[in-house]
Amino acid sequence: MVYSNDKIIVHKKDSLQYIEFSNLKKYHSMLTHCFTTRLGGVSTGECASLNLSFNRNDLKENVLANYHIIAEAIGVDFDKMVLSNQVHDNKIWYVEEADAGKGLTRESNITGYDGLTTNIPGIPLVTFYADCVPVIILDPVKKAVTSVHSGWKSTLLNISLEALKVMKGRYNSDMKELQVAVGPSICKNCFEVGEEVYGMFIDAHPWCDGYIDRKNGRYYIDLQGIISQELTDAGVDPSNILVSGVCTKCNNDMFFSYRGDKTKTGSLAAIVMLK
């Protein structure tokens, strides 16, 4: 299946494949980043092969080996990677130097957070996905980055807007200077829901009906479009918002997909680190 386009850069190293976003790649002197595929790891079975979550049906030693593989490939310190502990909420944790390694090489108290943010160089932030929407926000002027996991529940809770509040409140970011990547995730045609979830979206965001189709009593929601519109309405320059246009379910030969793999799957990761 075709998943490549001019918005993403596909890197291949032996069996390993991962992607970068073209708008963030422009700032490679200050930011290392990637979004993983399911290819290039050592996991087997339903998590084959680059599963990066300890909460899937996988051996811990396999997941650790996968982290070593991707850390070496993109040039980040394995021992300093900080993992989120996601609960489909909208809270964002400020990562300090004392947090380095939490969730991977150290016990973590970062629980109940679906986003990570920092302005400290050298600490890789890791968030997880298997159809949910990855949103990475870089302030190239104030040199700060925030990464959030925006599943449908977190989208209802405006996690991307919470990220903007963090960027403004903690780093004094100018919305017009932010660069945003909305990564591979389930597309509108694949995100089918019933009346209850549709009603929740309309109640939370009455304007979003234009991002929802109705077919045969079911509803199809464009999460990527809703998030992009929210960011634009909040003052982010739309020309600075990259929407990858890649669906994880349509391309589940390349990406883990909760729906495409009928819930038996591994986890992708967005990894970002300031230099």
Long-range contacts (C-beta under 8 A, 24 or more apart in sequence): 1-250, 1-251, 1-253, 1-254, 2-251, 3-184, 3-246, 3-250, 3-251, 3-254, 3-255, 5-244, 5-245, 5-246, 7-242, 7-243, 7-244, 7-245, 8-35, 8-184, 8-244, 8-246, 11-73, 13-40, 13-73, 14-40, 15-39, 15-40, 15-49, 16-40, 16-41, 16-50, 16-69, 16-70, 16-73, 17-254, 18-70, 18-73, 18-74, 19-184, 21-136, 21-181, 21-183, 21-242, 21-244, 22-242, 23-179, 23-180, 23-181, 23-240, 23-242, 24-136, 24-138, 24-179, 24-181, 24-242, 26-179, 27-138, 27-140, 27-179, 29-275, 30-140, 30-143, 30-274, 30-275, 31-138, 31-140, 31-145, 31-272, 31-273, 31-274, 31-275, 32-74, 32-75, 32-76, 32-124, 32-271, 32-272, 32-273, 32-275, 33-74, 33-136, 33-181, 33-270, 33-271, 33-272, 33-273, 34-70, 34-74, 34-270, 34-271, 35-134, 35-183, 35-184, 35-268, 35-269, 35-270, 35-271, 36-70, 36-268, 36-269, 36-270, 36-271, 37-254, 37-255, 37-268, 38-254, 38-255, 38-256, 38-266, 38-268, 39-254, 40-69, 40-70, 41-65, 41-66, 41-69, 42-66, 42-69, 43-266, 46-261, 46-264, 46-265, 46-266, 47-265, 47-266, 48-266, 50-266, 51-256, 51-266, 51-267, 52-126, 52-128, 52-266, 52-267, 52-268, 52-269, 53-128, 53-266, 53-267, 53-269, 55-267, 56-265, 56-266, 56-267, 57-264, 58-266, 64-104, 67-104, 70-269, 70-271, 71-124, 74-271, 76-124, 76-271, 76-273, 77-122, 77-124, 78-104, 78-105, 79-104, 79-105, 80-122, 80-123, 80-124, 81-105, 81-124, 81-126, 81-271, 82-108, 82-110, 82-116, 82-123, 82-124, 82-125, 82-126, 83-108, 83-110, 83-126, 83-128, 84-110, 84-113, 84-114, 84-115, 84-116, 84-125, 84-126, 84-127, 84-128, 84-149, 85-110, 85-111, 85-112, 85-113, 86-113, 86-114, 86-127, 86-128, 86-149, 87-111, 87-112, 87-113, 87-114, 88-114, 88-151, 88-153, 88-154, 89-113, 89-114, 89-153, 89-154, 89-157, 89-159, 90-114, 90-115, 90-154, 90-157, 90-158, 90-159, 90-162, 91-115, 91-162, 92-116, 92-117, 92-146, 92-148, 92-159, 92-162, 92-163, 92-166, 93-117, 94-118, 94-166, 94-170, 95-120, 95-123, 95-125, 96-120, 97-123, 99-123, 114-148, 114-149, 114-150, 114-151, 114-154, 114-159, 115-146, 115-147, 115-148, 115-149, 115-159, 115-162, 115-163, 115-166, 116-146, 116-147, 116-148, 117-144, 117-145, 117-146, 117-147, 117-163, 117-166, 117-167, 117-170, 118-144, 118-145, 118-274, 119-143, 119-144, 119-145, 119-170, 119-171, 119-274, 120-274, 121-273, 121-274, 121-275, 122-273, 122-274, 122-275, 123-273, 123-274, 124-271, 124-272, 124-273, 125-271, 125-272, 125-273, 126-269, 126-270, 126-271, 127-269, 127-270, 128-267, 128-268, 128-269, 129-183, 129-184, 129-185, 129-248, 129-256, 129-267, 129-268, 129-269, 129-270, 130-248, 130-255, 130-256, 130-257, 130-258, 130-261, 130-265, 130-266, 130-267, 130-268, 131-185, 131-186, 131-191, 131-248, 131-249, 131-257, 131-258, 131-259, 131-260, 132-185, 132-186, 133-182, 133-183, 133-185, 133-186, 133-223, 133-224, 133-227, 134-181, 134-182, 134-183, 134-184, 134-185, 134-270, 135-159, 135-160, 135-163, 135-180, 135-181, 135-182, 135-183, 135-227, 136-180, 136-181, 136-183, 136-270, 136-272, 137-163, 137-164, 137-167, 137-178, 137-179, 137-180, 138-178, 138-179, 138-180, 138-272, 139-167, 139-171, 139-173, 139-174, 139-177, 139-178, 139-179, 140-177, 140-179, 141-173, 141-174, 141-177, 142-171, 142-172, 142-173, 142-177, 143-274, 144-170, 144-171, 144-173, 144-274, 145-272, 145-274, 147-270, 147-272, 150-223, 150-227, 152-191, 152-193, 152-197, 152-201, 152-221, 152-223, 155-223, 155-226, 155-227, 156-200, 156-201, 156-204, 156-205, 158-230, 160-227, 160-230, 160-231, 161-230, 161-231, 161-234, 164-231, 164-234, 164-235, 164-236, 175-234, 175-235, 175-236, 175-237, 176-235, 176-236, 176-237, 176-240, 178-236, 178-237, 178-240, 179-240, 179-242, 180-231, 180-236, 180-240, 180-241, 180-242, 181-242, 181-244, 182-224, 182-227, 182-228, 182-241, 182-242, 182-243, 182-244, 183-244, 183-246, 183-270, 184-244, 184-246, 184-247, 184-248, 184-251, 184-255, 184-268, 185-223, 185-224, 185-244, 185-246, 185-247, 185-248, 186-223, 186-247, 186-248, 186-249, 186-257, 186-259, 187-222, 187-224, 187-247, 187-249, 187-250, 188-213, 188-220, 188-221, 188-222, 188-223, 188-224, 188-225, 189-220, 189-247, 189-250, 190-220, 190-247, 190-249, 190-250, 190-259, 190-260, 191-220, 191-221, 191-222, 191-223, 192-218, 192-219, 192-220, 193-218, 193-219, 193-220, 193-221, 194-218, 194-219, 195-219, 197-221, 201-226, 205-230
